Amino acid sequence: MAGEGRKRLAMRALSLDQTRTRPLRQGPVALLVLMAVAMPLAFSTWSALLNNFVFERAAFTGVEIGWLHTVREIPGFLAIAIIPILVVMREQSIALLSLVTLGLATAVTAWFPTFGGLLAVTLVSSVGFHFFEAVYQSLQLQWLPRDRAPQVLGWLVAVGSAASLVSYGLLVATWDVFDLGYDTVYLVSGGACVAIAIYCLAAFPHFEAEEQTKRLVLRRRYWLYYALQFITGARRQIFVVFAAFMMVEHFGFEVHQLSALFLVNYIANMGLAPLMGRGLARWGERNVLAFEYAGLVFVFLAYAGVYVFGWPAWVAATLYVLDHLFFSLAFAKRTYFQKIATPSDIAPTAAVSFTINHIAAVVLPVSLGYAWIVSPSAVFLFAALLALVSLLLALLIPRHPVPGHETIFSGLRASSVE
C-alpha cells in the first residue's frame, strides 16, 4: 500500500524541464501566481483591520501592539525549523499547508477579542505566514531562470498587490454600506485563502528543481546577504508595527479610511512593480537597493517630523504610500542571492535568512512599544538610522555579483591574487 502511494506521488512529480511542454496555466509560474493571490487575501485583510480591531475591541496601546507584533515574529525567528521538515516533506507542500494554517487562523481572529486570545491566534497565523514566505521565496528562486527572475518577481509583486487591492477595495466599498463586522470579513478572507490552497494541493503536480541541501547552511561568502536581511528585519518592524498604528492613534483613521490608504498603496504597487522588475534587470541590485534605502532614510525622518512639526494627516498618508513603494523593491535582495548562491543552498539559506531577518524583530516591537509611549518620533529616528546602515551595506554589492564575487571586497581580493 505504501509502495502504491509512493508510486502515485512520483507520477505527480515533474521536473522543471518537463513543465516546458505543459500549458502555462498548469506550470510552476501559474502555481506561484495562485499562491501570490492567496496569501494577501488573508494577511492583507488581517493587517487592514488589525489596528482598528485591537484599538476598539481590546483597548490596545503602543505597549500591547508591541507585544502582539513581538509574538507575531517568533515563528519567523523559528523559520530555521523548516530545514528538518524538508527531510519528510516537499517545499511545495509546506507552502500550501502553511497557507491553510494562515487562512484558518485569520478566519477566527475576531472570535478572540482579548489580549491573550489575540496573542494566541496571531501566533498560529504567523506560523502559517512566515513558513509560507520562507518557502515561497525559495521556490521562486528555484523555479525561475536567472535571466527572467527580476521581471517575473516584479509581476508576482503586482499580482499580490492586485489581490490586496481586491481585499481593500471591498472593505472600502462595503464596510459602511453593509455595516460589516470584523467576524464576517475575517471569515470570508481567511476562507478564501484556504480554498485556493486546497485547490492548488489538488490541481498541481509537484515541480522538482535541483535537490536541496537538507541541513543547516551558513557560508562566509553569503555574509552581506545575511547582514542585509538582519537590518531589513529590524527596520521593517518599525514600519509594520508603528506606521499604520500612527494613523489610527494619532490621526484617528477609521477602518474604511485606513483601508483606502492601503488601497492606494496596492494600486501604486500593481502599476509600478513590473517596472521595478525591469529596472532591476537593467540597473542591477546595488543601484536598486541603494535607491530603496536612501528613500527610506528620507521617509523615516519625515515620519519623525509629523510629530515634531505637527504635519497634517495627508503628509503622513503620502509618506506611508512612499514607504510601501520603497519596501516593494526588497525582491532585489532575492535576485542578489540567486546570483551568488550554489543552487542546492537556496532552500536552507532561505530558512536561515528568515531566522536572521527576525532576530531583531522578536525584540524590537515590544521594546520600541515602550519607547513609543514616551516619544514616537524617536522610534522613527531609530528606523532612519537603520535605513542608513542598509544603504551603506548595499553599496558593497558588486555591479555583477556571481559566486566568488559576492561583494566589492571579494573582487578586490581576486584582482590582488591575479
C-alpha positions as CSV (number, residue, x, y, z in Angstrom):
1,M,0.0,0.0,0.0
2,A,2.8,2.4,0.9
3,G,4.6,1.5,-2.3
4,E,1.5,2.4,-4.3
5,G,1.3,5.7,-2.5
6,R,4.9,6.5,-3.4
7,K,4.3,5.5,-7.0
8,R,1.3,7.8,-7.3
9,L,3.3,10.6,-5.7
10,A,6.1,10.0,-8.2
11,M,3.7,10.2,-11.1
12,R,2.6,13.6,-9.8
13,A,6.1,14.9,-9.7
14,L,7.5,16.8,-12.7
15,S,11.0,18.2,-13.4
16,L,11.2,21.8,-14.5
17,D,12.3,20.6,-17.9
18,Q,9.1,18.5,-18.2
19,T,6.9,21.5,-17.4
20,R,8.1,23.3,-20.5
21,T,5.7,21.2,-22.6
22,R,2.7,21.9,-20.4
23,P,0.3,24.8,-20.8
24,L,1.3,27.9,-18.8
25,R,-1.7,27.6,-16.6
26,Q,-0.5,24.1,-15.4
27,G,3.1,25.1,-14.8
28,P,5.1,26.4,-11.8
29,V,4.6,30.1,-12.6
30,A,0.8,29.6,-12.5
31,L,1.2,28.0,-9.1
32,L,3.4,30.9,-7.9
33,V,0.7,33.3,-9.1
34,L,-2.1,31.5,-7.2
35,M,-0.1,31.4,-4.1
36,A,0.7,35.1,-4.6
37,V,-3.1,35.7,-4.6
38,A,-4.0,33.5,-1.7
39,M,-1.6,34.9,0.9
40,P,-2.6,38.6,0.7
41,L,-6.3,37.7,0.7
42,A,-5.8,36.6,4.3
43,F,-2.8,38.6,5.5
44,S,-3.7,41.9,3.9
45,T,-7.2,41.8,5.3
46,W,-5.9,40.9,8.7
47,S,-3.4,43.8,8.6
48,A,-6.1,46.3,7.3
49,L,-8.4,45.5,10.2
50,L,-5.9,44.8,12.9
51,N,-5.1,48.3,14.3
52,N,-8.8,49.3,14.4
53,F,-9.8,45.9,15.8
54,V,-7.3,45.9,18.7
55,F,-7.9,49.6,19.4
56,E,-11.7,49.3,19.5
57,R,-12.3,45.8,20.9
58,A,-9.2,45.2,23.1
59,A,-8.2,48.8,24.0
60,F,-4.6,48.3,22.9
61,T,-2.0,51.0,23.4
62,G,1.5,51.1,21.9
63,V,2.7,48.6,24.6
64,E,0.1,45.9,23.7
65,I,0.5,46.3,20.0
66,G,4.3,46.0,20.5
67,W,3.8,42.7,22.4
68,L,1.4,41.4,19.7
69,H,3.9,42.0,17.0
70,T,6.7,40.5,19.0
71,V,4.7,37.3,19.3
72,R,3.9,37.5,15.6
73,E,7.5,37.5,14.8
74,I,8.5,34.5,16.9
75,P,7.6,32.0,14.1
76,G,9.8,34.0,11.7
77,F,12.7,33.6,14.1
78,L,12.0,29.9,14.2
79,A,11.8,29.5,10.4
80,I,15.0,27.5,10.6
81,A,12.8,24.6,11.7
82,I,11.8,24.3,8.0
83,I,15.2,22.6,7.3
84,P,14.4,19.3,9.2
85,I,10.9,19.3,7.8
86,L,12.4,19.2,4.3
87,V,13.6,15.7,5.1
88,V,10.0,14.4,5.1
89,M,8.0,17.0,3.1
90,R,8.5,18.8,-0.2
91,E,8.7,22.6,-0.1
92,Q,5.7,22.9,-2.3
93,S,3.6,21.0,0.2
94,I,4.9,23.1,3.1
95,A,4.0,26.3,1.3
96,L,0.4,25.2,0.6
97,L,-0.2,23.7,4.1
98,S,1.2,26.9,5.6
99,L,-1.4,28.9,3.6
100,V,-4.2,26.7,5.0
101,T,-2.9,27.5,8.5
102,L,-2.7,31.2,7.8
103,G,-6.3,31.2,6.3
104,L,-7.9,29.3,9.2
105,A,-6.3,31.4,11.9
106,T,-7.3,34.6,10.0
107,A,-10.9,33.3,9.8
108,V,-11.3,33.0,13.5
109,T,-9.3,36.2,14.6
110,A,-12.5,38.2,15.6
111,W,-13.5,35.4,18.0
112,F,-10.7,36.2,20.3
113,P,-11.0,40.0,21.2
114,T,-8.7,39.8,24.3
115,F,-5.0,40.4,24.8
116,G,-4.3,36.7,25.5
117,G,-6.7,35.4,22.8
118,L,-5.2,37.7,20.1
119,L,-1.6,36.7,21.1
120,A,-2.6,33.0,20.6
121,V,-4.4,33.3,17.3
122,T,-1.7,35.7,16.0
123,L,1.0,33.1,16.9
124,V,-0.8,30.4,14.9
125,S,-1.5,32.6,11.8
126,S,2.1,33.8,12.0
127,V,3.4,30.2,11.7
128,G,1.5,29.9,8.5
129,F,2.6,33.3,7.2
130,H,6.3,33.0,8.0
131,F,6.7,29.4,6.9
132,F,4.9,30.2,3.7
133,E,7.0,33.2,3.0
134,A,10.3,31.4,3.6
135,V,9.4,28.5,1.4
136,Y,7.7,30.7,-1.3
137,Q,10.8,32.8,-1.7
138,S,12.9,29.7,-2.0
139,L,10.6,28.2,-4.7
140,Q,10.7,31.5,-6.7
141,L,14.5,31.3,-6.9
142,Q,14.5,27.6,-7.7
143,W,11.7,27.7,-10.4
144,L,12.5,31.0,-12.1
145,P,15.5,31.2,-14.5
146,R,18.1,33.9,-13.5
147,D,17.7,35.9,-16.7
148,R,13.9,36.3,-16.2
149,A,13.7,36.3,-12.3
150,P,13.7,40.1,-11.9
151,Q,10.8,40.6,-14.4
152,V,8.7,37.7,-13.1
153,L,9.3,38.7,-9.5
154,G,8.0,42.2,-10.4
155,W,4.9,40.7,-11.9
156,L,4.4,38.4,-8.8
157,V,4.5,41.5,-6.6
158,A,1.9,43.1,-8.9
159,V,-0.3,40.1,-8.6
160,G,-0.1,40.1,-4.8
161,S,-0.8,43.8,-4.9
162,A,-3.9,43.1,-7.1
163,A,-5.2,40.6,-4.5
164,S,-4.6,43.0,-1.7
165,L,-6.4,45.7,-3.9
166,V,-9.4,43.4,-4.1
167,S,-9.4,42.9,-0.3
168,Y,-9.1,46.6,0.5
169,G,-11.4,47.7,-2.3
170,L,-14.2,45.5,-1.0
171,L,-13.6,46.8,2.5
172,V,-13.7,50.4,1.5
173,A,-16.8,49.9,-0.7
174,T,-18.8,47.7,1.7
175,W,-17.7,48.3,5.3
176,D,-20.1,51.2,5.9
177,V,-22.7,50.4,3.3
178,F,-23.4,47.0,4.6
179,D,-22.4,47.7,8.2
180,L,-19.9,44.8,8.1
181,G,-18.4,43.3,11.2
182,Y,-15.0,42.1,11.9
183,D,-16.3,38.5,12.2
184,T,-17.7,38.4,8.6
185,V,-14.7,40.0,7.0
186,Y,-12.1,37.8,8.7
187,L,-14.2,34.6,8.0
188,V,-14.5,35.4,4.3
189,S,-10.9,36.5,3.7
190,G,-9.4,33.6,5.6
191,G,-11.8,31.1,4.0
192,A,-10.8,32.3,0.5
193,C,-7.1,31.7,1.3
194,V,-7.9,28.2,2.5
195,A,-10.0,27.4,-0.6
196,I,-7.2,28.5,-3.0
197,A,-4.6,26.5,-1.1
198,I,-6.7,23.3,-1.2
199,Y,-7.3,23.8,-4.9
200,C,-3.5,24.1,-5.5
201,L,-2.9,20.9,-3.5
202,A,-5.3,19.0,-5.6
203,A,-4.7,20.5,-9.0
204,F,-0.9,20.8,-9.4
205,P,1.8,18.1,-9.5
206,H,5.0,18.6,-7.6
207,F,7.6,20.6,-9.5
208,E,11.1,19.3,-8.9
209,A,14.1,21.6,-9.1
210,E,17.6,20.8,-8.1
211,E,17.9,18.6,-5.0
212,Q,18.2,20.9,-1.9
213,T,20.6,20.6,1.0
214,K,18.7,19.3,4.0
215,R,21.0,20.6,6.7
216,L,21.9,24.0,8.2
217,V,23.9,26.1,5.7
218,L,25.9,29.1,6.9
219,R,28.6,30.3,4.4
220,R,31.0,33.1,4.9
221,R,30.6,34.3,1.4
222,Y,26.9,35.0,2.0
223,W,27.7,37.4,4.8
224,L,26.5,40.5,3.1
225,Y,23.2,38.9,2.3
226,Y,22.8,37.9,5.9
227,A,23.6,41.4,7.1
228,L,21.1,43.0,4.7
229,Q,18.4,40.6,6.0
230,F,19.2,41.4,9.6
231,I,19.0,45.1,9.2
232,T,15.9,44.8,7.0
233,G,14.1,42.8,9.7
234,A,14.8,45.4,12.3
235,R,13.8,48.3,10.1
236,R,10.7,46.7,8.7
237,Q,9.2,46.0,12.1
238,I,9.0,49.7,12.8
239,F,7.1,50.2,9.6
240,V,4.8,47.3,10.1
241,V,4.1,47.9,13.8
242,F,4.1,51.7,14.1
243,A,3.4,53.4,10.8
244,A,-0.2,52.2,10.5
245,F,-0.8,52.4,14.2
246,M,0.2,56.1,14.0
247,M,-2.6,56.6,11.5
248,V,-5.2,55.2,14.0
249,E,-3.8,56.5,17.2
250,H,-2.5,60.0,16.2
251,F,-4.9,60.8,13.3
252,G,-8.0,58.8,14.3
253,F,-8.3,56.9,11.0
254,E,-11.3,54.5,10.8
255,V,-11.4,51.1,9.1
256,H,-12.5,52.4,5.7
257,Q,-10.0,55.3,5.8
258,L,-7.1,53.0,6.6
259,S,-8.3,50.5,4.0
260,A,-8.4,53.3,1.4
261,L,-4.8,54.2,2.2
262,F,-3.8,50.5,1.8
263,L,-5.8,50.6,-1.5
264,V,-3.7,53.4,-2.8
265,N,-0.6,51.5,-1.8
266,Y,-1.5,48.5,-3.8
267,I,-2.7,50.4,-6.9
268,A,0.7,52.0,-7.0
269,N,2.4,48.7,-6.4
270,M,0.3,46.9,-9.1
271,G,1.3,49.5,-11.7
272,L,4.9,50.1,-10.7
273,A,6.2,46.6,-9.6
274,P,6.6,45.3,-13.2
275,L,8.5,48.5,-14.0
276,M,10.6,47.9,-10.9
277,G,11.4,44.4,-12.1
278,R,12.6,45.7,-15.5
279,G,14.6,48.4,-13.7
280,L,16.3,45.8,-11.6
281,A,17.2,43.8,-14.6
282,R,18.7,47.0,-16.2
283,W,20.4,48.7,-13.3
284,G,21.3,45.8,-11.0
285,E,20.8,45.0,-7.3
286,R,23.3,47.5,-5.9
287,N,21.7,50.6,-7.5
288,V,18.1,49.5,-6.8
289,L,18.7,48.7,-3.2
290,A,20.7,51.9,-2.7
291,F,17.7,53.8,-4.1
292,E,15.3,52.0,-1.8
293,Y,17.4,52.6,1.3
294,A,18.1,56.3,0.6
295,G,14.4,56.8,0.1
296,L,13.6,55.1,3.4
297,V,16.0,57.3,5.2
298,F,14.0,60.3,4.0
299,V,10.6,58.7,4.8
300,F,11.5,57.8,8.4
301,L,13.0,61.2,9.1
302,A,9.8,62.7,7.7
303,Y,7.7,60.4,9.9
304,A,9.5,61.8,12.9
305,G,8.7,65.3,11.5
306,V,5.0,64.5,11.7
307,Y,5.3,64.5,15.5
308,V,8.0,67.2,15.8
309,F,6.4,69.7,13.5
310,G,2.7,68.7,13.7
311,W,2.3,68.0,10.0
312,P,-1.3,67.0,8.9
313,A,-2.7,63.6,8.1
314,W,-2.2,63.9,4.3
315,V,1.5,64.3,4.7
316,A,1.7,61.1,6.9
317,A,-0.5,59.3,4.4
318,T,1.7,60.3,1.5
319,L,4.8,59.1,3.4
320,Y,3.1,55.8,4.1
321,V,2.5,55.2,0.4
322,L,6.1,56.1,-0.4
323,D,7.3,53.8,2.4
324,H,5.3,50.9,0.9
325,L,6.7,51.5,-2.6
326,F,10.3,51.6,-1.4
327,F,9.8,48.3,0.6
328,S,8.4,46.6,-2.5
329,L,11.9,46.8,-4.0
330,A,13.1,44.3,-1.5
331,F,12.9,41.5,-4.0
332,A,16.3,42.8,-5.3
333,K,17.9,41.1,-2.3
334,R,16.5,37.8,-3.5
335,T,17.9,38.1,-7.0
336,Y,21.2,39.2,-5.5
337,F,21.3,35.9,-3.5
338,Q,20.1,33.9,-6.5
339,K,23.2,35.2,-8.5
340,I,25.7,34.3,-5.8
341,A,24.2,31.1,-4.4
342,T,25.0,27.5,-5.0
343,P,21.6,26.2,-6.3
344,S,21.4,23.5,-3.7
345,D,21.8,26.1,-0.9
346,I,18.6,28.0,-1.8
347,A,16.1,26.2,0.4
348,P,18.2,26.0,3.6
349,T,19.5,29.5,3.2
350,A,16.0,30.9,2.7
351,A,15.1,29.4,6.1
352,V,18.3,30.6,7.8
353,S,17.9,34.1,6.3
354,F,14.3,34.3,7.5
355,T,15.5,33.5,11.0
356,I,18.3,36.1,10.8
357,N,15.7,38.6,9.5
358,H,13.6,38.0,12.6
359,I,16.3,38.2,15.3
360,A,15.7,41.9,15.9
361,A,12.0,41.5,15.0
362,V,11.4,39.5,18.1
363,V,12.9,42.1,20.4
364,L,12.2,45.5,18.8
365,P,8.4,45.7,18.7
366,V,7.9,45.2,22.4
367,S,10.9,47.4,23.4
368,L,10.0,50.1,21.0
369,G,6.4,49.9,22.1
370,Y,7.5,51.2,25.5
371,A,9.6,53.9,23.7
372,W,6.6,54.8,21.6
373,I,4.5,56.0,24.6
374,V,7.4,58.3,25.5
375,S,8.5,59.6,22.1
376,P,7.1,58.3,18.8
377,S,9.5,60.5,16.9
378,A,12.5,58.7,18.5
379,V,11.2,55.4,17.2
380,F,11.2,56.7,13.6
381,L,14.6,58.4,14.0
382,F,16.0,55.0,15.0
383,A,14.4,53.5,11.9
384,A,16.1,56.2,9.8
385,L,19.5,55.2,11.3
386,L,18.8,51.5,10.4
387,A,18.0,52.5,6.8
388,L,21.2,54.4,6.6
389,V,23.2,51.3,7.7
390,S,21.3,49.3,5.0
391,L,22.3,51.9,2.4
392,L,26.0,51.6,3.3
393,L,25.8,47.8,3.1
394,A,24.0,47.9,-0.3
395,L,27.0,49.9,-1.7
396,L,29.2,46.8,-1.0
397,I,27.3,44.8,-3.7
398,P,29.2,44.5,-6.9
399,R,27.6,45.6,-10.2
400,H,27.6,42.0,-11.4
401,P,27.5,39.6,-8.5
402,V,28.4,36.0,-9.1
403,P,29.8,33.1,-7.0
404,G,33.3,34.2,-5.9
405,H,32.4,37.9,-6.5
406,E,29.8,38.4,-3.8
407,T,31.0,41.8,-2.6
408,I,33.3,44.6,-3.9
409,F,35.9,43.3,-1.4
410,S,35.9,39.8,-3.0
411,G,36.5,41.4,-6.3
412,L,39.5,43.3,-4.9
413,R,40.9,40.1,-3.4
414,A,40.6,38.4,-6.7
415,S,42.4,41.2,-8.5
416,S,45.2,41.2,-6.0
417,V,45.7,37.4,-6.5
418,E,45.9,37.8,-10.2
